[in-house]
Amino acid sequence: MTTKACITKEPQGLGFFERYLTVWILLCIGAGIALGSAAPGVAEFLDGMAIFVNDAPVVSIPIAVCLFFMMYPIMVKIDFAEVVKAGRNLKPVSLTLFVNWAVKPFTMYAISVFFLGAVFLTFIGPDAVDYVKAPLGLDLPVGATHGDGTVVMQDGVKVLEVPLWRSYLAGCILLGIAPCTAMVLVWGFLAKGNDGHTLVMVAINSLTMLVLYGLLGGFLLGVGRLPVPWQALLLSISIYVALPLAAGYLSRKWIIATKGEQWFREKFLHLLTPVTITALLITLILLFSFKGDVILSNPLTIVWIAIPLFLQTVLIFALTYGMARLLRLSYRDAAPTAMIGASNHFEVAIATAVMLFGLSSGAALATVVGVLIEVPVMLMLVKICLRTQYWFPAADSTG
């Protein structure tokens, strides 16, 4: 069994921000829509503060700052020296990696294509289009095609006009390849699971994403006939995963060396508790200030996106939980393994969608819907785990 945690702070129950996350998200939707209606130029001005490549905005500076502060509090908790000890509990670690990277991305793609591209296409609008950023480094003339998109001029900037449902699909893909958020520590704790396994897998997934997130994202976007912005994918991983990962590692090491581990654990991490969700909520206000007209004109858009995301979450949970039972894992290992597979690293998904396709894109909206359903769905799965503990051995006999 894993003997030490790879994240310093012990997981606790839902705090004030986490407990009412769905409420805060709904309030942000309202605030964003109100902002977009009352002062549409504000969010556009902020999004215009960007790093440009080939006259195209690639990195929105205000959004980049917000998204960094989403990720940093997660990364600073991780002690990567403990990741190597995950091998002491091979079965649950192997099952988690298999589901997260060999199963989940592909079921997400299949479910999203089926519902968004077929079942709900009439409601979304078969002729509805979205305007997304042109891939970084691509300089095509107006009228040229790329994937399933066409290069057009909008407000003096070249963008890609793509079918709206495919833009939603892109957001779902980015969610499907982003496993395990820091919130999974809460779900595992509430389900009375093995905290050590959960903590180790958060660290391993953070490292694995550096390699597989860009590769799988580019592959599945290409299969979906969407622009494959390889340069932007790599830039996104560098900014939103590698940078906070490096900052977290270095600052953790420096703070513990100068202030001691007790101060780091009891003072510093306490100050960071609301930072991730506060940064997330500010980002959501900006996102919805752009998408307010879409939501007001077709409020069921959220439902069309939420249904495949909900089904994907339940499917992956059931598959992982069932495989854990077949492998005869203990309940304390089976519960967090299923939770890690079902949950999404929505901070990275939102960040990547904004960078690749733009703040006002349907892809960004789809990732936000993932946040919206995360808390109620995961709490439902926690209750299922607690009621089915008797399905599993009381202790892991595999060692």
N, C-alpha and C positions, 0 to 999 in steps of 0.2 A: 504494500500500500504506500501511497505518497506520504512522506512523513512531515514535510514542511510545505507551507503555502508559497506559491510563486507570486502572490500579491499580498502585500503586507497587511492591509486592513482586513479584519475579519468581516465577512458578509453579515449584514444585519437585515431585519425586516424592512418593509417598504417605509422610506422616510416621507416627509411632507410632500416634497416635489414629486417623488416617484408614485406615491399613493394616488395622487390626483392628476397624473400625467395626461390622461385622456381629457380631463376638464380643461387643463391648461392649453392643450392642443386645440380644442374646440374654441376657446377664447381667442387663441392666436388666429384661427381661421377667420373669426368675426373681425378681429382687429385688422388683419391683412386686407380683407375685402373692403372694410371701411376706409382704410388708407388708400387703397387703389382707386376707390370712387371719389374720395374727397381731395386727395392730393396725388394724382397719378405720376406726377413728375418726380416725387421724392425718391421712390424706389428705383425709378429709371436713372436718376442722377447718381445714386449710390452704386448701382450696377455698372454705370459708366466709368466709375473709378476702377479701372482694370489694367492689367498687363496685356498689351496688344502684340500679336504676331501676324505679320502679313495683313495688317489693317483689320484683323478680327480680334475681338476681346476673348482672351483665353482664360485669364484668372481674374475674377472679381476680387479686389483687395478687401472690401468690407466683409464679404462672404468668407474669404480665405481666413481672415482673422477670427470670425465667429466659429468656423469649422475647426480651426486649430484648437480653440478652447473647448470644443466638444471632445476632442481626442486626447489632449494632453492629460487630463485628470485620470483617464483610463490607463494610459501608458505608464505614468509615473508610479503606479501601484505595483507594476510587474517586476519581480526579481527573476531575471532570466537565468541566473545561475541555477535555479531550481528546475528549469524545464527538462534538463537531462534526466532528472529522477522520475520522469513520467514513465520511463520504460519498466519500472517496477510493477506497473499495473497495465499490462499490454492489451488485454482484451477490451476494456472500455475505451482506451485511447485509440486503438485501431478501429473500433466500430465508429467512434466519433469522426475520425478523419475520413473513413470510407463514405459515410453518409454525407458529410459536409461537402466533399469535393468530387466524389464519383457518382453520387445520386442526386442530391438536392438541386444543383444547377440545372440539370436536364429535366427533372420533373417540373421545376418552375417554368422552364421554357415551354414545355409541352402543354401544361395547364393554361398558361397565359395565352398561347396561340389559339388554343381551342375556344376559350371563352371570349377573349378580346377580338380575335380575328374571325370568329364564326358565330357563336351563340349571341354575343352582345353587339355584333358589328352594326346591325340595323339601328340600334339605339345610340351607339357612339356616332354613327354617320359614316357610311362607306366612302363618301367623298370628302369627309372632313380632313383637314390638313393641319399640320403643325410646322412651325418654323424653328429650326434648331441650328446651332453653331455649325459652320463648316469645319470639317476635321482639321486639326492643327497641321500646318505644313502643306495642305492641299490648296492649290491655286487654279481652280477650274473656271472657265468662262461661264457667263450667265447662259442658262439653257442647257448646260451639260448635265448628265445624270451621274449619280454616284450611289451605288446600292439601289434602294428604292426611292431615292430622293432626287430632286432637281434643283440646281443652283439658281437662285433668284436674288434680286436686289431688294432689300428692305431697309428703309431709312439710311440709304447710302452704304450699307454693309452687305456683303455677300453672305447668304444663309442657304440652308438646304430646306426645301419644302418636302416634307414626308407625310405619309398617311398618319392621321392622328393616333389610330389604334397601334401602329408600330412604335410611335413615340412612347405610348403607355407601356408597350411590351419591353422597350429598352429599360424603363425604370424597374419593371418587374425582374428583368434579367439581373440588373445590378443589385437588387435586393437578394435574389436567389444565390448569388455567389459571394455574399457577405455574411459569413456565419458568426454567431456568438458575440453579443454585445456585453458590456459590463453589467447590464441589467440581468444577465443570466445568473450572476452571482446571487441575486435576490431570489430568482425563481428556484434555484437549487437549494437555497437555504430554507425557503418556505415549504419545499417538498421534502425536507428532512433528508437531503441527499448528502453525498460525500463531498464536502467543501474542497478537499485537497484535489480531487479529480477535476472539479469545475475550474479551480484556479489554474491548474496546470494547462488545461485545454484552452483557456483564454489566452495564455501566453503563447502556446503552440500555434493557435489560429492567427494571432497577430503576426507571427513570423512567417507562417505559411502564406498569408495573404500577400506578402511582399512579392512572392513569385507567381502564385496561381491566380490571384485576382485579375491581374492584367491579361494573362494568357486565356483564361476561361471567358472573361468578359469580351475580349476581342473575337474569340471563336464564335460565341453564341450570338453576338451582335451581327457578325458576318452571315451566319446561318439565317438570321432573321431579316436579311437584306437591308440592314441598317448600316449607316456609315461606321467604319471601323477606324476610330481615331487612335492608332497605336501610340503615336507620340504623346497625345493628351492622356491616354491611359497610364503610360509610364510616369508622366508628369504628375498626374493625379495621385498615384501611389506614393511618389516621392514627397509630395506636399502634405497629403492627408494621412499617410501611414508612417512612412520612413522618418519624416521630420519630427512629428510628435513623439515617435518611438525613440529617436536619438535624444531629443530634448528631455523626455521623461527619464531615460537611463542616466544621462549625464547629471541632471539636476538632482535626481534621487541619490546618486552616489555622492555628490557634493554636499547635499543637505545632511545626510546621515553622517558624513565625515566631520562636518563642522558643528552640527547641532545634536547629533545622536539619534539613534533609531526611535527612542521613546518620544522625543519631540516631533520627529517626522510623522510618527504614527498617530499621536494624540492631538497635535496642533495643526501641522501642515495639511494633512489629508482631510481634517475636519473643515478647514477653510475651503477646500476644493469641492466639497460635497454638492453644492448647488450649481457649480460653474458649468458642468456639461449640459445640464438641462436648460439653464438660463440661456446659454449660447444657442442651443437647439431652438428654443422658443423665439428668440430674436430672428434667427434664420427663417423660421416658418412664417413669421409676419411678412417678411420680404417676399417669400415664395407666393403666399396667397394674395399679396397685393397685386401680383401680376396675373394670377389665375382667377380673380374674383368674377370677371365677366363670364368665364366658362362655367363656373359653379352656379352663378345666379341664373344663367340661361339654361343650364341643364344640371340641376343639383344631383341627379342620379348618377352623374359621372363618378362620384366617390364610390357609389355602390358597385358599379360595373368593375372598377379596379379592385375593390375590397374583396369581392367574392372569390376570384382566383387566388388572391393572397391568403385568404382564410383557409381555403381548401388545401393549399400547399402546406400551410403550417400544420394542419391537422393530419394530413397524409404523412409528412415526414416524422411527426411525433409518433404516430401509430406504427409506422415501419420500424423506426429505431427502437421503440419500446418493445415491440414484438421480437425483433432480432436479439435484444438484450435478454429477453426471457428464454429464447432458444439457446443462447450461449450460457445460460444459467448464471448470469451476473447477479450479484446481490442487489437488493432494492436500492441501497445507498449509492451504488454505481449506476444502476439502470436509470433512475430518475433524472440525474443531471445530464447523463448522456443523451437522453431523449429531449431534454430541455435545450441543450446546446444545439442540437440539430434543428429544432423547431424555430428557435429565435434567430433574429437577423441583426447584423451590425449596421443599423440604419444610419449611424453617423457617417460611415464611409460611403454608403450607398447614396445618401443625399449629396455629400461632397462631390462624389464622382459624377453624378447626374448633372449637377450644376456646372461643373467644369466642362464636361464633354458636350452637353446639349444646351446649356443656358438656364438661367434662373427662371425664365418664363416658359420653359418647355413642358410638354406632357410627361416626359421622363422624370423631371424633378417632382411634378405633382404625384406621380405614382409612388415614388419613394416616400413622400410625406404621408400618403395613405397607409403605407406600411407601419409608420410610427403610430398613426391614429388607432390601428387595431391591435397593436402589440400588447398593451397592458391587459385589456379585458380577455383576450384570447389566451395569453399565457397564464393568467390567473385561473381560467377554466381548466387548463391542462394541469396546473398544480393540484387542483382538487381531484382530478382524475387519478393522478399519481397516488395521492394520499389514500384514496379509497381502494386502491388495487395493490397495496403493499404486500398482501398475502400471496400474490402471484409469484413472488420471488423468494429465493433462499434468504434467510435472516443474515447470513454472513457469506462473504465471497470465498468459496472453497478453492478457487484457482490460485489465490495468492497474488 
